[in-house]
Amino acid sequence: MTLQIRIDTGAADAPYEQLRAQIAGQARDGTLPVGHRLPTVRGLAGELGLAANTVAKAYRALEADGVIETRGRNGTFVAAAGAAADRELADAAQAFARRARRLGLDRATARAAVEDALRAAYEPE
C-alpha cells in the first residue's frame, strides 16, 4: 500500500496543510489502516518535491491530533485516531454548548453559529 498524496501548488491551503488533511482523511476513512508505516520525513519530502521542514510540520500536527504516532527509530505509524478524534469533537461540542448557554443564547442561535463556522471551514473561498 502506498500513500496517495497530491499537492496542489496553486491551492489556497499551504502544502503542509494539504498533506496533513490528506493523511488525516485517509486514516479516518481506512485507506491508511491503523499501524500502517508512513514514509520518513525526508523520503516523503523527496517523493512530493517538498522541503523536509514542510513534511515535518505536517507530521507534528498529525501527531498532536493523535492521527499518527512516532515510535523512535522504528518509524511513524497511523494511530488509532478515530476514537480520539470522536472524543475530541464531542468535548469541543459540549464546551461550545455550555458556553452558548452561559451567554444566554437559544438553541437556534447556537446552531446558526455552528452552521456559519462549518460553512466557513468547509466551503472553498
Secondary structure by P-SEA (a helix, b strand, c coil): cbbbbbbcccccccaaaaaaaaaaaaaaacccccccccccaaaaaaaacccaaaaaaaaaaaaaaccccccccccccccccaaaaaaaaaaaaaaaaaaaaaacccaaaaaaaaaaaaaaacccc
